[in-house]
């Protein structure tokens, strides 16, 4: 099965082939990952989160997650080194480029959340799955808001090139739940906490209050997402009797291909369960 064409909806599976057996959370997560078209992925993500909250998904992991999620024909995916410069968001063209880049991040973040739930959920209590399905539904809403804003500005998701760095991080951590938590929410999403306030200020200075309001909503939600990653990382380390700070630093050094760059939003990171003694030392040691 590839893309969304062969993946039946949850409603179809409950009413048809799967009428006599509860649909599993692994199957539900896989259906999100295999939805190629943005609108389909957004709808599936939100439906799976609702089904979980309603108790309609079995806590079962009999299906493996795909090596890669399905993707639409656009945007063109380029290596990060070939991506055009976006500017700082002052002009309308610069703001569109920034919104498109953020929409692509949120689109990829949908898959990251559902992959985490479907790939690693069996290693954790049920609440882990609930947290990441909720995160995935948030990311779907974020993407939809950004895509709608792009359309209001005369553009749309797919009009500009993008890169695949988020899924590369997923591939680098596909075999290790602690590594996934360490790298994705606790490094990549935490970086969003650092840069978003200044981006909001630039949009507001340009008179684009609507875009600024969307980014502020995303920022507030991302604090909760990073906090979920930090909480489950700490919980897993405690269960395995591993010292968490040194383990996080080890995993980031081994599995993260990018750089930890200041300035850091220390207050937002602390609210999300990431005190400076976690990441400050790595930055000082050359991960900048």
C-alpha positions in Angstrom: 0.0 0.0 0.0 1.4 3.4 -0.9 0.0 6.8 -0.3 -3.6 7.3 0.7 -5.3 5.4 -2.2 -5.4 2.0 -0.7 -5.8 2.9 3.0 -9.4 2.6 4.1 -10.7 5.2 6.5 -11.3 4.3 10.2 -15.0 4.6 9.6 -14.8 2.1 6.7 -12.8 -0.3 8.7 -15.2 -0.1 11.7 -18.2 -0.7 9.4 -16.6 -3.2 7.0 -13.8 -5.6 7.2 -12.9 -4.7 10.8 -16.5 -4.5 12.0 -16.0 -7.5 14.4 -12.6 -6.5 15.8 -11.4 -3.3 17.3 -9.0 -1.3 15.0 -5.5 -1.2 16.6 -3.6 2.0 17.4 -0.7 0.7 15.3 -3.0 0.4 12.2 -4.5 3.8 12.9 -1.0 5.4 13.1 0.1 3.6 10.0 -2.9 5.0 8.1 -1.9 8.5 9.0 1.7 7.9 7.8 0.5 6.5 4.5 -1.8 9.4 3.8 0.0 11.4 1.1 -2.2 14.4 0.5 -2.2 17.1 3.2 -5.9 17.4 3.7 -6.3 13.6 4.0 -3.4 13.4 6.5 -4.9 16.2 8.6 -8.3 14.6 8.6 -6.9 11.2 9.5 -4.7 12.6 12.3 -7.6 14.3 14.0 -9.9 11.3 13.5 -7.3 8.9 15.1 -6.9 11.2 18.1 -10.7 11.3 18.5 -11.0 7.5 18.2 -8.3 7.0 20.9 -10.1 9.4 23.3 -13.4 7.6 22.6 -11.8 4.2 23.4 -12.3 2.9 19.8 -8.6 1.8 19.3 -7.1 -1.3 20.7 -3.8 -0.9 22.5 -2.1 -3.3 20.1 1.0 -2.9 17.9 0.8 -5.8 15.4 1.6 -3.6 12.4 5.0 -2.0 11.7 5.3 1.6 10.8 6.5 2.4 7.3 10.2 3.2 6.7 9.0 6.5 5.2 5.7 8.3 5.2 3.8 9.0 2.0 4.4 12.4 0.6 2.4 14.6 -1.9 4.0 15.4 -5.3 4.8 18.9 -4.1 6.7 20.5 -2.5 9.9 19.5 -4.2 12.3 18.2 -1.5 15.8 19.5 -1.7 18.9 18.9 0.4 19.2 21.6 3.1 22.3 22.9 1.4 20.3 23.7 -1.7 17.4 25.5 -0.1 17.0 29.1 -1.1 17.5 31.8 1.5 14.2 32.9 3.0 15.1 36.3 4.3 13.9 37.6 7.6 10.1 38.0 7.0 9.9 41.7 6.4 8.5 41.6 2.9 5.4 39.7 1.9 7.5 37.4 -0.2 9.7 36.7 2.8 6.7 36.1 5.1 5.3 33.6 2.6 8.6 31.8 2.5 8.7 31.6 6.3 5.1 30.5 6.6 5.7 27.8 3.9 8.8 26.5 5.8 6.8 26.4 9.0 3.9 24.6 7.3 6.4 22.0 6.0 7.7 21.5 9.5 4.3 21.0 10.9 3.3 18.6 8.1 6.4 16.5 8.9 5.6 16.8 12.7 2.3 15.1 12.2 4.1 12.0 10.9 6.7 12.2 13.7 4.1 12.1 16.4 2.1 9.2 14.9 5.3 7.3 14.2 6.3 7.7 17.8 3.0 6.4 19.0 2.8 3.5 16.6 6.5 2.5 16.7 7.3 2.9 20.4 3.9 2.8 22.1 4.1 -0.8 23.1 7.2 0.0 25.3 5.3 2.5 27.4 2.0 2.9 29.3 -1.1 3.8 27.4 -0.7 7.4 28.4 2.3 7.7 26.1 0.2 6.8 23.1 -2.4 9.3 24.2 0.1 12.1 24.5 1.6 11.6 21.1 -1.7 11.2 19.3 -2.7 14.5 21.0 0.5 16.1 19.8 -0.1 14.8 16.3 -3.6 16.2 16.2 -2.2 19.6 17.4 0.4 19.5 14.5 -2.4 18.8 12.1 -4.2 21.9 13.3 -1.0 23.9 13.1 -0.5 22.8 9.5 -4.1 23.6 8.5 -3.8 27.1 10.0 -0.6 27.8 8.2 -1.8 26.5 4.9 -5.0 28.6 5.2 -2.9 31.6 5.9 -0.7 30.9 2.9 -3.8 30.7 0.7 -5.0 34.1 2.1 -1.6 35.5 1.0 -2.0 34.1 -2.5 0.2 31.0 -2.1 -0.2 27.5 -0.8 1.7 24.6 0.7 3.8 23.0 -2.1 4.5 26.2 -4.0 8.1 26.4 -2.7 10.8 23.8 -2.2 11.4 22.2 1.2 13.8 19.8 2.8 13.4 16.5 4.6 15.5 17.1 7.7 12.8 16.2 10.2 12.3 12.7 8.8 16.0 12.2 8.6 16.0 12.7 12.4 13.2 10.0 12.6 15.3 7.6 10.6 18.3 8.2 12.8 16.3 7.3 15.9 13.9 4.6 14.5 15.5 1.8 16.6 15.5 3.6 20.0 12.7 5.2 21.8 14.9 7.2 24.2 16.9 8.5 21.2 13.7 9.6 19.5 12.6 11.5 22.6 16.0 13.0 23.1 16.3 14.3 19.5 12.8 15.1 18.2 10.9 16.9 21.0 13.9 17.7 23.2 16.2 19.2 20.5 14.2 19.9 17.3 11.0 21.1 18.9 12.9 22.9 21.6 14.6 24.8 18.9 11.3 26.2 17.9 10.8 27.6 21.3 14.1 29.6 20.8 13.3 31.1 17.5 9.5 31.6 17.4 9.2 34.7 19.6 11.6 36.7 17.4 9.7 35.5 14.3 6.4 36.6 15.8 8.0 40.1 16.5 9.1 40.4 12.8 5.6 39.4 11.5 4.0 41.9 13.9 6.4 44.7 12.9 5.4 44.0 9.3 1.8 44.5 10.2 0.9 40.8 9.7 -1.0 40.3 13.0 -2.9 37.3 11.7 0.2 35.3 11.0 1.7 36.5 14.3 -1.4 35.1 16.2 -1.0 31.7 14.5 2.6 31.5 15.4 1.9 32.4 19.0 -0.7 29.6 19.2 1.8 27.2 17.8 4.4 28.4 20.3 2.2 27.8 23.3 1.3 24.3 22.0 5.0 23.4 21.4 5.9 24.1 25.0 3.5 21.3 25.9 4.9 19.0 23.2 8.5 19.5 24.4 7.2 18.9 28.0 5.7 15.6 26.9 9.0 14.5 25.4 10.9 15.6 28.5 8.4 13.8 30.8 8.5 10.5 29.0 12.3 10.7 28.6 12.7 11.1 32.4 10.1 8.4 33.1 11.9 5.9 30.8 15.3 6.7 32.3 13.9 6.2 35.8 12.3 2.9 34.8 15.6 1.7 33.3 17.7 3.2 36.2 19.6 5.5 33.9 20.9 8.9 34.9 18.8 11.1 32.5 21.0 14.2 31.9 24.1 12.2 30.9 22.0 9.8 28.8 20.4 12.7 27.0 23.7 14.2 26.2 25.1 10.9 25.0 22.2 10.2 22.7 22.2 13.8 21.3 25.9 13.5 20.6 25.4 10.1 18.9 22.2 10.6 17.0 21.7 14.3 16.3 23.4 15.5 13.0 22.8 19.2 13.5 23.9 21.8 16.0 22.6 23.3 19.3 22.7 27.0 18.6 22.3 29.8 21.0 20.5 32.0 21.9 18.3 29.7 23.9 14.8 30.6 25.3 15.7 29.5 28.8 12.4 30.3 30.4 10.3 28.4 27.8 12.7 25.5 27.9 12.5 25.4 31.7 8.7 25.4 31.5 9.0 22.4 29.1 11.2 20.5 31.6 14.5 21.3 30.0 16.7 23.3 32.5 19.8 24.9 31.1 22.2 22.3 32.7 21.0 19.8 30.1 21.8 21.7 26.9 24.1 24.5 28.0 27.1 22.1 28.5 26.6 20.5 25.0 26.6 24.0 23.5 29.8 24.9 25.3 31.4 21.6 24.2 31.1 22.6 20.6 27.6 21.6 19.5 27.0 25.2 18.3 
